[in-house]
């Protein structure tokens, strides 16, 4: 059985999703419907396990993403037969299937009305899977402000939803609201303090804020960005995005004479920029690690093959740019 069958869709590349969807017909044939009218079927089918239903859910999404509607409907039918059409999670999958079938925005708007109807009379948000589908649909329709408002309401009802806070951070970022985006991602880290990818993501947003805003807060954002990237690679020694971000932010600070000047206010707030020597050391460490990742990944080393091709290419370009600057 492919390891991808149990992995969340968000962590799979388009190529992996396609490979997953191509397995759908075979898996459907090898796992006849559990509710067949023949009593002999149960003698030849595998026993029901939580993993089987997780596989069905993942294959349903993969088939929708790749346009295999026939297999997707079959997986949905089996989930409905097993858990019932009124199950909140199944209701969300039914909605997702309708979204994938929609031919235009008018049909999506009608589906949005269905979501509103399902949520009415339930304190607005108690059906969390449907509430999330409504947010996703509003986002896809370009109604970002409405998506944010609905997601804020959902998080008021369910404040420990790390996935919701992360999505809210992305929505705020899409509107250029850096402070709000940073706040939302900090909420994620309150819930998942050792999540190295979230520390790196916060470092990226802080870096974007620091390089985009032309006010006194820019240096503070960059200083905090350094700390977040350092925490990310402390938690995961070979996390490419952590080292990539650390190299970028340290170079930005090293090329900004004003940022390196001591600031009494920054010291008091605990947001002072590290010394030039520290920044240079961090930059050199990031450069060395990125070079090692590219070298070992390109050489086909067994334990260095989990990186996306696009990330490796981005690192190569960053290192090439760095070498060109040194030559000058």
C-alpha positions in Angstrom: 0.0 0.0 0.0 1.3 3.5 -0.9 2.4 5.6 2.0 0.6 8.6 0.3 -2.8 6.9 0.8 -2.7 8.0 4.5 -1.0 11.4 4.1 -3.1 14.6 4.2 -3.7 16.0 0.7 -2.1 19.4 1.7 1.3 17.7 1.9 1.2 16.0 -1.5 2.5 17.5 -4.8 0.3 17.5 -7.9 2.3 14.5 -9.2 1.7 12.5 -6.0 -2.0 13.4 -6.1 -2.2 12.1 -9.7 -0.4 8.9 -8.8 -2.8 8.5 -5.8 -5.9 9.0 -8.0 -4.7 6.4 -10.5 -4.9 3.8 -7.8 -8.6 4.5 -7.1 -10.2 2.0 -9.6 -7.9 -0.8 -8.3 -8.7 -0.1 -4.6 -12.5 0.1 -5.4 -12.3 -3.4 -7.1 -10.3 -4.9 -4.2 -12.7 -3.5 -1.6 -16.3 -4.4 -2.6 -19.0 -2.4 -0.9 -19.4 -3.4 2.8 -23.1 -3.3 2.5 -23.6 -5.7 -0.3 -26.7 -7.8 -0.2 -24.7 -11.0 -0.6 -23.7 -12.6 2.8 -20.7 -14.2 1.1 -19.0 -10.9 0.3 -17.8 -10.4 3.9 -15.8 -13.7 3.6 -13.6 -12.3 0.9 -13.2 -8.6 1.9 -10.8 -7.1 4.4 -12.2 -6.2 7.8 -13.2 -2.6 8.4 -10.5 -0.4 9.8 -10.2 3.4 10.5 -7.3 3.4 7.9 -9.7 2.2 5.2 -12.1 5.1 5.7 -9.1 7.5 5.8 -7.9 6.1 2.5 -11.4 6.5 1.0 -11.5 10.2 2.1 -8.0 10.9 0.7 -8.9 9.1 -2.6 -12.2 11.0 -2.8 -10.3 14.4 -2.6 -7.5 13.1 -5.0 -10.1 12.0 -7.6 -11.9 15.4 -7.4 -8.6 17.2 -7.9 -7.7 15.1 -11.0 -11.2 15.0 -12.5 -12.1 11.4 -11.9 -15.6 12.2 -10.9 -16.8 8.6 -11.3 -14.4 7.2 -8.7 -15.0 10.2 -6.4 -18.8 9.6 -6.4 -18.2 5.9 -5.6 -16.0 6.8 -2.6 -18.6 9.3 -1.4 -21.4 6.8 -1.8 -19.5 4.3 0.4 -18.8 6.9 3.0 -22.5 7.9 3.1 -23.6 4.2 3.4 -21.2 3.7 6.3 -21.6 6.9 8.3 -24.9 8.3 7.1 -25.7 11.5 5.1 -26.4 13.5 8.2 -22.8 13.0 9.6 -21.2 16.5 9.7 -18.0 15.3 8.1 -19.9 13.5 5.4 -22.0 16.6 4.8 -18.8 18.5 4.1 -17.6 15.9 1.6 -20.9 16.1 -0.1 -20.5 19.9 -0.3 -16.9 19.5 -1.6 -18.1 17.2 -4.3 -20.8 19.7 -5.4 -18.2 22.5 -5.5 -16.0 20.4 -7.8 -19.0 19.8 -10.1 -20.1 23.4 -10.2 -19.7 24.8 -13.7 -19.8 28.5 -12.8 -20.0 31.0 -10.0 -23.8 31.1 -10.1 -23.9 27.4 -9.1 -21.3 28.1 -6.3 -23.5 30.9 -5.0 -26.4 28.5 -4.8 -24.3 26.0 -2.9 -23.3 28.9 -0.6 -27.0 29.4 0.2 -27.2 25.7 1.0 -24.3 26.0 3.5 -26.0 29.1 5.1 -29.2 27.1 5.4 -27.4 24.2 7.1 -25.8 26.5 9.5 -28.9 28.5 10.4 -30.4 27.6 13.7 -27.2 25.9 15.0 -25.6 28.9 16.7 -24.2 29.7 13.4 -21.1 27.5 13.6 -21.7 24.2 15.5 -21.4 22.3 12.2 -17.7 23.0 12.0 -16.9 21.0 8.7 -19.7 22.9 6.9 -18.6 26.2 8.4 -15.1 25.6 7.1 -16.5 24.7 3.6 -18.3 28.0 3.6 -15.1 29.9 4.4 -13.3 28.0 1.6 -16.1 28.7 -0.8 -16.1 32.4 0.0 -12.4 32.5 -0.5 -12.6 30.8 -3.9 -15.3 33.3 -5.0 -13.0 36.1 -4.2 -15.0 37.3 -1.2 -12.0 37.5 1.1 -13.5 40.0 3.6 -16.6 37.7 4.0 -14.3 34.7 4.4 -12.3 36.5 7.1 -15.4 37.5 9.0 -16.9 34.0 8.9 -13.6 32.5 10.0 -13.3 34.9 12.9 -16.8 33.8 14.0 -15.8 30.2 13.7 -12.6 30.7 15.8 -14.7 32.5 18.5 -16.6 29.3 18.7 -13.6 27.0 18.4 -10.5 28.9 19.5 -8.2 25.8 19.7 -8.5 25.1 15.9 -4.9 25.6 14.8 -5.8 24.9 11.2 -8.4 27.7 11.3 -5.9 30.2 12.7 -3.3 29.3 10.1 -5.9 29.8 7.3 -6.9 33.2 8.9 -3.3 34.2 8.9 -3.1 33.5 5.1 -6.3 35.4 4.4 -5.0 38.4 6.3 -1.7 38.2 4.5 -3.4 38.1 1.1 -4.9 41.5 2.1 -1.5 43.0 3.2 -2.6 43.0 6.8 0.8 41.9 8.3 0.1 42.6 12.0 -3.2 40.6 11.9 -1.5 37.8 10.0 1.3 37.6 12.5 -1.2 37.6 15.4 -3.1 34.7 13.9 0.0 32.7 13.3 1.2 33.3 16.9 -2.1 31.7 18.0 -1.1 28.6 16.0 2.2 28.5 17.9 0.3 28.8 21.2 -1.4 25.5 20.3 1.6 23.9 18.5 4.7 25.3 20.2 7.1 22.8 18.6 5.8 23.1 15.1 9.0 24.0 13.2 7.2 24.7 9.9 4.9 27.2 11.6 7.9 29.0 13.3 9.5 29.3 9.8 6.2 30.5 8.3 6.0 33.2 10.9 9.6 34.1 10.2 8.6 34.5 6.5 5.7 36.8 7.3 7.8 38.8 9.6 10.4 39.1 6.9 7.8 40.2 4.4 6.5 42.8 6.8 10.0 44.1 7.7 11.0 44.5 4.0 7.6 46.0 2.9 6.9 48.5 5.6 8.8 51.8 5.6 8.4 52.7 9.3 10.1 52.2 12.6 8.6 48.7 13.0 10.5 47.2 10.1 13.7 46.5 12.0 11.7 45.0 14.9 10.0 42.6 12.5 13.3 41.5 11.0 14.8 41.0 14.4 11.9 38.8 15.4 12.1 37.0 12.0 15.7 35.9 12.8 14.5 34.4 16.1 11.7 32.5 14.5 13.9 31.0 11.8 16.5 30.0 14.4 13.8 28.3 16.5 12.6 26.5 13.4 16.0 24.9 12.6 16.6 24.3 16.3 13.5 22.1 16.2 14.3 20.5 12.8 18.0 20.5 11.9 17.4 19.9 8.2 14.4 22.1 7.5 15.2 23.8 4.2 12.7 26.7 4.5 14.1 27.6 7.9 17.7 27.9 6.6 16.5 29.6 3.4 14.6 32.2 5.4 17.5 32.7 7.8 19.9 33.4 5.0 17.6 35.9 3.5 16.8 37.8 6.6 20.4 38.0 7.9 21.6 39.3 4.5 18.9 41.9 4.6 20.0 43.1 8.0 23.7 42.9 7.1 23.0 45.3 4.1 21.1 47.7 6.2 23.5 50.0 8.3 20.6 51.6 10.2 19.4 48.2 11.4 22.8 47.4 12.9 22.9 50.6 15.0 22.2 49.9 18.8 18.7 51.0 19.9 17.9 51.5 23.6 14.2 51.1 22.9 14.7 47.9 21.0 16.8 46.5 23.9 14.1 47.4 26.4 11.5 45.6 24.3 13.7 42.6 23.7 13.6 43.2 20.0 17.1 44.2 19.4 18.9 43.1 16.2 21.8 40.6 16.9 25.3 41.9 16.5 26.9 42.0 13.1 29.2 39.1 14.0 26.3 37.0 15.1 24.4 37.8 11.9 27.4 36.9 9.8 27.8 33.6 11.6 24.2 32.7 11.2 24.4 33.6 7.5 27.4 31.4 7.0 25.7 28.5 8.8 22.6 28.8 6.7 24.7 29.0 3.5 26.7 25.9 4.5 23.6 23.9 5.3 21.7 24.9 2.1 24.8 23.9 0.1 24.9 20.5 1.8 21.2 19.9 1.2 21.5 20.7 -2.5 24.7 18.6 -2.9 23.3 15.5 -1.1 19.9 15.8 -2.7 21.4 16.1 -6.2 23.7 13.2 -5.5 20.7 11.0 -4.6 21.7 10.3 -1.0 19.0 8.1 0.5 18.2 10.2 3.5 18.1 13.5 1.6 15.3 13.0 -0.9 12.3 14.6 0.8 12.7 18.0 -0.7 10.5 19.5 -3.4 12.1 20.1 -6.7 11.0 23.7 -6.7 12.5 24.3 -3.3 15.9 22.9 -4.4 15.8 25.0 -7.5 15.1 28.1 -5.4 18.0 27.3 -3.1 20.3 26.9 -6.1 19.3 30.3 -7.4 19.8 31.9 -4.0 23.3 30.4 -3.7 24.2 31.4 -7.3 23.2 34.9 -6.6 25.3 34.9 -3.4 28.3 33.6 -5.3 27.9 36.3 -8.0 27.9 39.0 -5.4 31.1 37.6 -3.8 32.8 37.7 -7.2 31.9 41.3 -7.8 
